[in-house]
Amino acid sequence: MRSVADMKTGQKATIMALDMNNQDTVRKLMALGIVVGSDVKLVQSFPSYVIKVGYTQIAIDKDIASSIFVN
């Protein structure tokens, strides 16, 4: 399995798992609609990662992008 940080700009994938080591981050991601089974698209990877989930675009740092696992 790879993470959002490993995706190329413009790629789409399905979220398969979230890194459960940091519960605060997991709760924030889930509140934003980033949940297992959702489709995600990487819009931008520099200077920060911008992902699109549904109709929502979210800017995240590399640590968070590395904790979202996709297929």
Secondary structure as a PSIPRED ss2 file (coil, helix, strand):
# PSIPRED VFORMAT (PSIPRED V4.0)

   1 M C   1.000  0.000  0.000
   2 R E   0.000  0.000  1.000
   3 S E   0.000  0.000  1.000
   4 V H   0.000  1.000  0.000
   5 A H   0.000  1.000  0.000
   6 D H   0.000  1.000  0.000
   7 M C   1.000  0.000  0.000
   8 K C   1.000  0.000  0.000
   9 T C   1.000  0.000  0.000
  10 G C   1.000  0.000  0.000
  11 Q C   1.000  0.000  0.000
  12 K E   0.000  0.000  1.000
  13 A E   0.000  0.000  1.000
  14 T E   0.000  0.000  1.000
  15 I E   0.000  0.000  1.000
  16 M E   0.000  0.000  1.000
  17 A E   0.000  0.000  1.000
  18 L E   0.000  0.000  1.000
  19 D C   1.000  0.000  0.000
  20 M C   1.000  0.000  0.000
  21 N C   1.000  0.000  0.000
  22 N C   1.000  0.000  0.000
  23 Q H   0.000  1.000  0.000
  24 D H   0.000  1.000  0.000
  25 T H   0.000  1.000  0.000
  26 V H   0.000  1.000  0.000
  27 R H   0.000  1.000  0.000
  28 K H   0.000  1.000  0.000
  29 L H   0.000  1.000  0.000
  30 M H   0.000  1.000  0.000
  31 A H   0.000  1.000  0.000
  32 L C   1.000  0.000  0.000
  33 G C   1.000  0.000  0.000
  34 I C   1.000  0.000  0.000
  35 V C   1.000  0.000  0.000
  36 V C   1.000  0.000  0.000
  37 G C   1.000  0.000  0.000
  38 S C   1.000  0.000  0.000
  39 D E   0.000  0.000  1.000
  40 V E   0.000  0.000  1.000
  41 K E   0.000  0.000  1.000
  42 L E   0.000  0.000  1.000
  43 V E   0.000  0.000  1.000
  44 Q E   0.000  0.000  1.000
  45 S C   1.000  0.000  0.000
  46 F C   1.000  0.000  0.000
  47 P C   1.000  0.000  0.000
  48 S C   1.000  0.000  0.000
  49 Y E   0.000  0.000  1.000
  50 V E   0.000  0.000  1.000
  51 I E   0.000  0.000  1.000
  52 K E   0.000  0.000  1.000
  53 V E   0.000  0.000  1.000
  54 G C   1.000  0.000  0.000
  55 Y C   1.000  0.000  0.000
  56 T E   0.000  0.000  1.000
  57 Q E   0.000  0.000  1.000
  58 I E   0.000  0.000  1.000
  59 A E   0.000  0.000  1.000
  60 I E   0.000  0.000  1.000
  61 D C   1.000  0.000  0.000
  62 K H   0.000  1.000  0.000
  63 D H   0.000  1.000  0.000
  64 I H   0.000  1.000  0.000
  65 A H   0.000  1.000  0.000
  66 S C   1.000  0.000  0.000
  67 S C   1.000  0.000  0.000
  68 I E   0.000  0.000  1.000
  69 F E   0.000  0.000  1.000
  70 V E   0.000  0.000  1.000
  71 N C   1.000  0.000  0.000
